[in-house]
Amino acid sequence: MTEARRTRAWAGACFAAVAILALGASTLAGQAEDPSRSAYRAEHLAMYERYRELRTSVGRIAVRQNGGHAVIPNWLPDGNRFWYADTRFAGRTPVHTTIYLVDPAANRVTELFDPERLRNAIQEATGEEPAVGGIPFRSFEFVGQGERLVRFELDDRAFELELGTYAIRSLKPEATGTQVARPDCDDRSPSPDGGWIACVRDHDVWLFSSGGDAEIRATTDGSEAYAWRIAAPDGPSGSAWSPNGSFVALLREDRREMPRIPLVRWLAEPPEVTWIHDEPPAQPIVDLHLYEIDGGRLVPVDSDASPPAWWIGTIGWRPDGSELLYQWATEGGLREDIRAVDPETGAFRVLHSEAAATPVYAGREWYGWMDGSELLLSGGNRLLLLSERSGSLQLYLKSLEGGEARQLTRGPGEVARIAGVDEERGWVYYTAYGDAGRPYDVHFFRVALDGSESV
């Protein structure tokens, strides 16, 4: 254990002792508490729960429409229209969804799906009426050309819908014979072909077939302080699964040397104490592994020569599945790499690296803004990334075959995020702080992929 970790552990232990003494005093006092005091506690506990729900609801809202629900635009390939899902919630549970298609130039909003036809088609295909009202899913993707074929997921099963006829076909094999009970687990991640679902149960990763006739426990040594999880995507092209579904990326988080502190709910009667690991400033050590489905082997990524990582996020797989690109950062964000790993061997190579005396991209990791900082282009040979090597955060294009990253933007302000790419026309769209007189305003820009023109 390092001196810094010893200091944090000692501070955590001291704080824990003080909290326990305070909790004991509170409990003794509570034994003589009069009824009016109990009513006061109950009232304020209810207020606190309402506050927590309000904060969650406000956090969901990105752009507000007249009804007060979230509008998160999903732009179509033509760049002229987008769709969004309008969902009503009862608390945190979705109860009704409508999906709208928006044409801003024509000032036109229409419903993308016919709810009655869609629900009837789903009931005919599954034998069950959808539980959620309206459209029973909130995300989907168009398949092929012409915006006629839609792919969506419902209850861990994938389907394709033909919008003209509302014909539906299942993309996952139906269960046959005796089914294996599906594990009750979190963070479910389906494979690209829909044949497997990876999830987390009791701090280990499990895989089970969509038909329910096979079940694999990929890891066996997970615990609260040494937990496994499925690798989190870092950006729109990120995925834990390889394109052919033969590998899935897993992370192991080691919190065993992190101090634990008590989290006390003073409004409960009696007060409740939950012990949690102190994070931040302490951070878990993170290791990347790749699980091979057919071989049943867990491939550790070779990182013995590197300092411990506190953040790993997948950027994307190369189309042939030969390498997984991922972001890797040390504790405090003082060094950040973009790496590519061979899933067969676990050997990696560093494609891009930045280091500084202060955190690289200060603040971006802490608040979950890394989505939009890297984007693997469709051919799998080039990567768009944000870098501070010029002195401010700018956009670069990096070839995966080698050589230095080429700078595409040069200010005047810093780039905020990559919004999208039109590879056919050779444009990258991004947001940036471009007005020195109004430094907090974010503007929309585009730049040519060859760096020749910026608008």
C-alpha positions as CSV (number, residue, x, y, z in Angstrom):
1,M,0.0,0.0,0.0
2,T,1.4,3.4,-0.9
3,E,1.8,6.2,1.6
4,A,-1.1,8.1,0.0
5,R,-3.3,5.0,0.4
6,R,-2.2,4.6,4.0
7,T,-3.1,8.2,4.7
8,R,-6.5,7.8,3.1
9,A,-7.1,4.6,5.0
10,W,-6.2,6.2,8.3
11,A,-8.4,9.2,7.6
12,G,-11.3,6.9,6.7
13,A,-10.9,4.9,9.8
14,C,-10.9,8.0,12.0
15,F,-14.0,9.3,10.3
16,A,-15.6,5.9,10.7
17,A,-14.9,5.9,14.5
18,V,-16.4,9.4,14.9
19,A,-19.5,8.4,12.8
20,I,-20.1,5.3,14.9
21,L,-19.9,7.2,18.1
22,A,-22.3,9.8,16.7
23,L,-24.6,7.0,15.6
24,G,-24.6,5.4,19.0
25,A,-25.4,8.7,20.7
26,S,-28.2,9.3,18.2
27,T,-29.7,5.8,18.8
28,L,-29.7,6.3,22.6
29,A,-31.4,9.7,22.2
30,G,-33.9,8.1,19.9
31,Q,-35.0,5.7,22.6
32,A,-36.5,8.6,24.6
33,E,-37.8,10.5,21.5
34,D,-41.3,11.8,21.9
35,P,-44.1,11.2,19.2
36,S,-43.8,14.7,17.8
37,R,-40.1,14.1,17.1
38,S,-40.9,10.8,15.3
39,A,-43.5,12.5,13.2
40,Y,-41.0,15.2,12.3
41,R,-38.5,12.6,11.2
42,A,-41.0,10.8,9.1
43,E,-42.1,14.0,7.4
44,H,-38.6,15.0,6.6
45,L,-37.7,11.6,5.4
46,A,-40.6,11.7,2.9
47,M,-39.4,15.2,1.8
48,Y,-35.9,13.8,1.2
49,E,-37.3,11.0,-0.9
50,R,-39.3,13.5,-3.0
51,Y,-36.1,15.5,-3.5
52,R,-34.2,12.5,-4.7
53,E,-36.9,11.7,-7.2
54,L,-37.0,15.3,-8.4
55,R,-33.2,15.4,-8.9
56,T,-33.4,12.2,-10.9
57,S,-36.2,13.6,-13.1
58,V,-34.4,16.8,-13.7
59,G,-31.2,14.9,-14.6
60,R,-33.1,13.1,-17.4
61,I,-34.1,16.2,-19.2
62,A,-31.7,17.2,-22.0
63,V,-34.0,19.5,-24.1
64,R,-37.5,20.3,-23.0
65,Q,-40.6,20.2,-25.1
66,N,-44.1,21.6,-24.2
67,G,-45.0,18.5,-22.3
68,G,-41.9,18.7,-20.1
69,H,-40.4,15.4,-21.3
70,A,-36.8,14.8,-22.6
71,V,-36.1,15.3,-26.3
72,I,-32.9,13.5,-27.3
73,P,-32.5,13.8,-31.1
74,N,-31.3,10.8,-33.1
75,W,-30.3,12.2,-36.5
76,L,-31.0,10.2,-39.7
77,P,-28.1,9.7,-42.2
78,D,-29.4,12.5,-44.5
79,G,-28.6,15.0,-41.7
80,N,-31.9,16.8,-42.3
81,R,-34.3,14.9,-40.0
82,F,-34.3,13.2,-36.6
83,W,-36.4,11.0,-34.4
84,Y,-36.9,11.1,-30.6
85,A,-38.8,9.0,-28.1
86,D,-41.3,10.8,-25.8
87,T,-41.8,8.7,-22.7
88,R,-44.1,9.3,-19.7
89,F,-42.9,7.9,-16.4
90,A,-44.6,6.9,-13.2
91,G,-41.7,7.6,-10.8
92,R,-38.8,5.9,-12.6
93,T,-41.0,3.4,-14.5
94,P,-41.8,4.1,-18.2
95,V,-45.5,3.7,-18.8
96,H,-46.1,5.1,-22.3
97,T,-43.9,6.0,-25.3
98,T,-44.5,7.8,-28.6
99,I,-41.7,8.0,-31.2
100,Y,-41.8,11.1,-33.4
101,L,-40.1,11.9,-36.7
102,V,-39.1,15.6,-37.0
103,D,-38.3,17.5,-40.2
104,P,-37.1,20.9,-39.0
105,A,-36.9,22.5,-42.5
106,A,-40.6,21.7,-43.1
107,N,-41.6,22.4,-39.5
108,R,-43.3,19.0,-39.4
109,V,-43.6,16.4,-36.6
110,T,-45.2,13.1,-37.3
111,E,-45.5,9.8,-35.4
112,L,-43.0,7.3,-36.9
113,F,-44.9,4.2,-35.9
114,D,-48.6,3.2,-35.9
115,P,-49.0,2.1,-32.3
116,E,-52.0,-0.1,-32.8
117,R,-50.5,-2.0,-35.8
118,L,-47.1,-2.3,-34.1
119,R,-48.6,-3.7,-30.8
120,N,-50.7,-6.1,-32.7
121,A,-47.7,-7.3,-34.7
122,I,-45.6,-7.8,-31.6
123,Q,-48.4,-9.6,-29.8
124,E,-48.8,-12.0,-32.8
125,A,-45.0,-12.6,-32.9
126,T,-44.5,-13.1,-29.2
127,G,-47.8,-14.3,-28.0
128,E,-47.8,-11.6,-25.3
129,E,-49.2,-8.1,-25.2
130,P,-46.5,-5.5,-24.6
131,A,-46.4,-4.3,-21.0
132,V,-45.5,-0.6,-21.8
133,G,-48.2,1.5,-23.4
134,G,-47.8,3.0,-26.8
135,I,-44.5,2.0,-28.5
136,P,-42.9,-0.7,-26.2
137,F,-39.3,0.3,-26.9
138,R,-37.5,3.6,-26.8
139,S,-34.6,3.0,-29.1
140,F,-34.1,1.3,-32.5
141,E,-32.0,1.4,-35.7
142,F,-32.8,1.6,-39.4
143,V,-31.4,-1.4,-41.3
144,G,-30.3,-1.1,-45.0
145,Q,-31.5,1.6,-47.4
146,G,-34.8,3.4,-47.7
147,E,-35.8,3.6,-44.0
148,R,-38.2,0.7,-44.4
149,L,-36.6,-1.9,-42.1
150,V,-36.3,-1.3,-38.4
151,R,-34.4,-3.4,-35.8
152,F,-35.4,-3.2,-32.1
153,E,-35.1,-5.1,-28.8
154,L,-37.8,-6.2,-26.5
155,D,-37.4,-8.3,-23.3
156,D,-33.8,-9.2,-24.4
157,R,-35.0,-10.4,-27.8
158,A,-34.2,-8.7,-31.1
159,F,-36.7,-8.2,-33.9
160,E,-36.9,-6.7,-37.4
161,L,-39.9,-4.8,-38.5
162,E,-40.9,-3.9,-42.1
163,L,-42.7,-0.6,-41.8
164,G,-44.8,-1.0,-44.9
165,T,-46.5,-4.2,-43.9
166,Y,-45.7,-4.3,-40.2
167,A,-44.4,-7.8,-40.6
168,I,-42.1,-8.8,-37.7
169,R,-39.5,-11.5,-37.5
170,S,-37.4,-12.6,-34.5
171,L,-33.6,-12.5,-34.8
172,K,-33.0,-14.8,-31.9
173,P,-33.5,-18.5,-31.8
174,E,-36.6,-19.6,-29.9
175,A,-36.1,-21.8,-26.8
176,T,-36.3,-25.6,-27.4
177,G,-36.5,-28.4,-24.9
178,T,-35.9,-27.8,-21.2
179,Q,-34.9,-24.2,-20.5
180,V,-32.2,-23.2,-18.1
181,A,-33.5,-20.5,-15.7
182,R,-32.1,-17.1,-16.7
183,P,-30.0,-15.5,-13.9
184,D,-31.4,-12.4,-12.3
185,C,-28.7,-10.0,-13.3
186,D,-27.8,-6.4,-14.2
187,D,-26.1,-4.5,-17.0
188,R,-27.3,-6.8,-19.7
189,S,-25.4,-6.6,-23.0
190,P,-26.6,-8.6,-26.0
191,S,-24.1,-10.0,-28.6
192,P,-24.3,-8.5,-32.1
193,D,-26.2,-11.6,-33.5
194,G,-28.5,-11.7,-30.5
195,G,-27.5,-15.3,-29.6
196,W,-25.9,-14.4,-26.2
197,I,-26.5,-11.9,-23.4
198,A,-23.8,-10.9,-21.0
199,C,-24.8,-9.6,-17.6
200,V,-23.5,-9.2,-14.0
201,R,-24.8,-11.2,-11.0
202,D,-23.2,-11.2,-7.6
203,H,-20.2,-9.3,-8.9
204,D,-19.4,-11.9,-11.6
205,V,-20.1,-11.9,-15.3
206,W,-22.6,-14.5,-16.7
207,L,-23.5,-15.3,-20.3
208,F,-26.7,-17.0,-21.2
209,S,-28.2,-17.9,-24.6
210,S,-31.3,-16.0,-25.8
211,G,-33.1,-19.3,-26.0
212,G,-32.4,-20.2,-22.4
213,D,-30.8,-23.5,-23.2
214,A,-27.2,-22.6,-22.2
215,E,-25.6,-20.7,-19.4
216,I,-21.9,-19.8,-18.7
217,R,-20.3,-18.3,-15.7
218,A,-17.5,-16.4,-17.3
219,T,-15.8,-15.3,-14.0
220,T,-15.9,-17.0,-10.6
221,D,-13.9,-14.8,-8.1
222,G,-16.0,-11.6,-8.0
223,S,-16.7,-9.9,-4.7
224,E,-17.9,-6.5,-3.5
225,A,-14.3,-5.2,-3.4
226,Y,-13.1,-7.2,-6.4
227,A,-15.9,-7.0,-8.8
228,W,-16.3,-7.8,-12.5
229,R,-18.4,-5.9,-14.9
230,I,-18.9,-5.5,-18.7
231,A,-16.7,-3.0,-20.3
232,A,-18.4,0.4,-20.7
233,P,-18.5,1.9,-24.2
234,D,-16.7,5.2,-24.6
235,G,-18.6,6.9,-27.4
236,P,-21.1,5.8,-30.1
237,S,-18.9,3.3,-31.8
238,G,-17.9,1.6,-28.6
239,S,-19.0,-2.0,-27.8
240,A,-18.0,-4.7,-25.4
241,W,-18.7,-7.3,-28.0
242,S,-16.5,-8.1,-31.1
243,P,-18.3,-7.8,-34.4
244,N,-18.8,-11.5,-34.8
245,G,-19.7,-12.0,-31.1
246,S,-16.8,-14.3,-30.4
247,F,-15.3,-12.1,-27.7
248,V,-16.8,-9.8,-25.0
249,A,-14.7,-7.3,-23.1
250,L,-14.8,-7.4,-19.3
251,L,-13.4,-5.1,-16.5
252,R,-12.3,-6.1,-13.1
253,E,-12.3,-3.3,-10.5
254,D,-10.1,-3.8,-7.4
255,R,-11.2,-1.7,-4.4
256,R,-9.6,-3.9,-1.7
257,E,-7.1,-1.2,-0.7
258,M,-9.6,1.7,-0.8
259,P,-10.8,3.0,2.6
260,R,-14.4,2.6,3.5
261,I,-16.5,5.3,5.1
262,P,-20.0,5.1,6.6
263,L,-22.9,6.6,4.7
264,V,-25.5,7.5,7.4
265,R,-29.2,8.1,6.7
266,W,-30.0,10.3,9.7
267,L,-33.6,10.7,8.7
268,A,-34.3,7.0,9.0
269,E,-35.7,5.6,12.3
270,P,-33.4,4.4,13.7
271,P,-30.5,5.9,11.5
272,E,-29.2,3.5,8.9
273,V,-25.5,3.0,8.1
274,T,-24.1,1.7,4.8
275,W,-20.3,1.2,4.5
276,I,-19.0,2.4,1.1
277,H,-15.6,2.7,-0.5
278,D,-14.3,6.2,-0.6
279,E,-14.3,7.3,-4.2
280,P,-13.1,9.9,-5.2
281,P,-10.3,10.9,-4.4
282,A,-9.3,7.2,-4.1
283,Q,-9.9,5.2,-7.3
284,P,-10.2,1.5,-8.0
285,I,-7.5,-0.3,-10.0
286,V,-9.1,-1.5,-13.3
287,D,-7.9,-4.5,-15.4
288,L,-9.2,-5.3,-18.9
289,H,-9.9,-8.9,-19.9
290,L,-11.5,-10.5,-23.0
291,Y,-13.7,-13.6,-22.7
292,E,-13.8,-16.0,-25.6
293,I,-17.2,-17.6,-26.0
294,D,-16.3,-20.7,-27.9
295,G,-13.1,-21.5,-26.1
296,G,-14.4,-20.5,-22.7
297,R,-11.1,-18.8,-21.8
298,L,-10.5,-15.5,-20.1
299,V,-7.7,-13.5,-21.8
300,P,-6.0,-10.9,-19.6
301,V,-4.7,-7.8,-21.4
302,D,-0.9,-7.6,-20.9
303,S,-0.4,-4.5,-18.8
304,D,2.4,-5.5,-16.4
305,A,4.7,-2.8,-17.7
306,S,2.1,0.0,-17.2
307,P,1.1,1.8,-14.0
308,P,-2.4,0.8,-12.7
309,A,-5.3,2.1,-14.7
310,W,-8.3,3.8,-13.0
311,W,-10.4,4.2,-16.2
312,I,-10.9,1.9,-19.2
313,G,-13.6,2.5,-21.8
314,T,-14.0,0.7,-25.2
315,I,-13.8,2.9,-28.3
316,G,-14.7,0.3,-30.9
317,W,-13.6,-2.9,-32.6
318,R,-12.0,-3.0,-36.0
319,P,-14.5,-4.4,-38.6
320,D,-12.6,-7.7,-38.8
321,G,-12.5,-8.1,-35.0
322,S,-8.7,-8.2,-35.0
323,E,-8.3,-5.5,-32.4
324,L,-10.3,-3.7,-29.8
325,L,-9.5,0.0,-29.3
326,Y,-9.9,1.4,-25.8
327,Q,-9.1,4.4,-23.7
328,W,-6.8,3.8,-20.8
329,A,-6.0,6.4,-18.0
330,T,-4.0,6.4,-14.9
331,E,-5.2,7.5,-11.4
332,G,-5.9,11.2,-11.5
333,G,-6.0,11.3,-15.3
334,L,-2.3,12.3,-15.5
335,R,-1.7,10.0,-18.4
336,E,-4.2,8.8,-21.0
337,D,-3.6,6.4,-23.8
338,I,-5.6,5.1,-26.8
339,R,-4.6,1.4,-27.1
340,A,-5.4,-1.5,-29.4
341,V,-5.5,-5.1,-28.1
342,D,-5.3,-8.4,-29.9
343,P,-8.2,-10.4,-28.3
344,E,-6.4,-13.8,-29.1
345,T,-3.2,-13.0,-27.1
346,G,-4.0,-10.0,-24.9
347,A,-1.0,-8.1,-26.3
348,F,-1.7,-4.4,-26.9
349,R,-0.1,-1.5,-28.7
350,V,-0.3,2.2,-27.8
351,L,-1.8,4.3,-30.7
352,H,-1.8,7.7,-28.9
353,S,-0.6,8.9,-25.5
354,E,-0.8,12.1,-23.6
355,A,0.6,13.0,-20.2
356,A,0.7,16.1,-18.0
357,A,1.4,17.4,-14.5
358,T,-2.3,18.1,-14.1
359,P,-5.2,15.8,-15.3
360,V,-5.5,15.4,-19.1
361,Y,-9.0,16.7,-20.2
362,A,-9.5,17.9,-16.6
363,G,-13.1,17.3,-15.5
364,R,-14.3,15.4,-18.6
365,E,-13.9,11.9,-17.0
366,W,-15.4,12.9,-13.7
367,Y,-18.7,14.0,-15.2
368,G,-19.1,11.4,-17.9
369,W,-18.4,13.6,-20.9
370,M,-16.1,11.2,-22.6
371,D,-18.8,10.2,-25.1
372,G,-17.8,12.2,-28.2
373,S,-14.1,12.3,-27.5
374,E,-13.1,9.5,-29.9
375,L,-14.8,8.0,-32.9
376,L,-13.6,5.0,-35.0
377,L,-14.4,5.6,-38.7
378,S,-16.3,3.0,-40.6
379,G,-13.3,1.5,-42.4
380,G,-11.6,0.7,-39.1
381,N,-8.3,2.2,-40.2
382,R,-8.7,5.8,-38.9
383,L,-9.7,7.3,-35.6
384,L,-10.9,10.8,-34.7
385,L,-9.8,11.9,-31.3
386,L,-9.4,15.0,-29.1
387,S,-6.0,16.0,-27.9
388,E,-4.4,18.8,-25.9
389,R,-0.9,18.4,-27.4
390,S,-1.3,21.8,-29.1
391,G,-2.0,23.6,-25.8
392,S,-5.8,23.4,-26.1
393,L,-8.3,20.7,-26.8
394,Q,-8.5,20.2,-30.6
395,L,-9.6,17.6,-33.1
396,Y,-7.1,15.2,-34.7
397,L,-7.2,12.3,-37.2
398,K,-5.1,9.3,-36.5
399,S,-4.2,6.4,-38.8
400,L,-4.2,3.0,-37.1
401,E,-1.4,1.9,-39.4
402,G,1.1,4.3,-37.7
403,G,2.4,7.8,-38.0
404,E,1.5,11.0,-36.0
405,A,-2.1,12.2,-35.6
406,R,-2.9,15.0,-38.0
407,Q,-4.5,18.2,-36.4
408,L,-7.8,19.1,-38.1
409,T,-9.0,22.1,-36.0
410,R,-7.0,25.1,-34.7
411,G,-9.3,27.1,-32.5
412,P,-10.0,29.8,-31.6
413,G,-11.7,27.9,-28.8
414,E,-11.4,24.4,-27.5
415,V,-13.4,21.5,-29.1
416,A,-16.2,20.2,-26.8
417,R,-17.2,16.9,-28.5
418,I,-17.5,15.1,-31.8
419,A,-21.1,15.3,-33.0
420,G,-21.0,13.2,-36.1
421,V,-19.1,12.3,-39.3
422,D,-20.2,12.4,-43.0
423,E,-17.5,10.2,-44.4
424,E,-19.0,10.2,-47.9
425,R,-18.7,14.0,-48.2
426,G,-15.6,14.2,-46.0
427,W,-17.0,16.3,-43.1
428,V,-16.6,16.1,-39.3
429,Y,-19.2,17.9,-37.3
430,Y,-18.3,19.0,-33.8
431,T,-19.2,21.5,-31.0
432,A,-16.6,24.0,-29.7
433,Y,-16.2,27.2,-27.6
434,G,-15.6,29.4,-30.5
435,D,-16.4,32.9,-29.3
436,A,-13.7,34.6,-27.1
437,G,-16.1,37.3,-26.1
438,R,-18.6,34.6,-24.8
439,P,-16.3,31.8,-23.5
440,Y,-19.1,29.7,-22.1
441,D,-21.2,29.5,-25.3
442,V,-21.0,26.3,-27.3
443,H,-21.3,26.5,-31.1
444,F,-21.7,24.0,-33.9
445,F,-18.9,23.6,-36.5
446,R,-17.7,21.3,-39.2
447,V,-14.2,20.6,-40.6
448,A,-13.1,18.7,-43.7
449,L,-11.5,15.3,-42.9
450,D,-8.4,16.4,-44.7
451,G,-8.2,19.6,-42.6
452,S,-8.5,21.9,-45.6
453,E,-11.7,23.7,-44.6
454,S,-13.5,24.7,-41.4
455,V,-16.9,26.3,-41.0
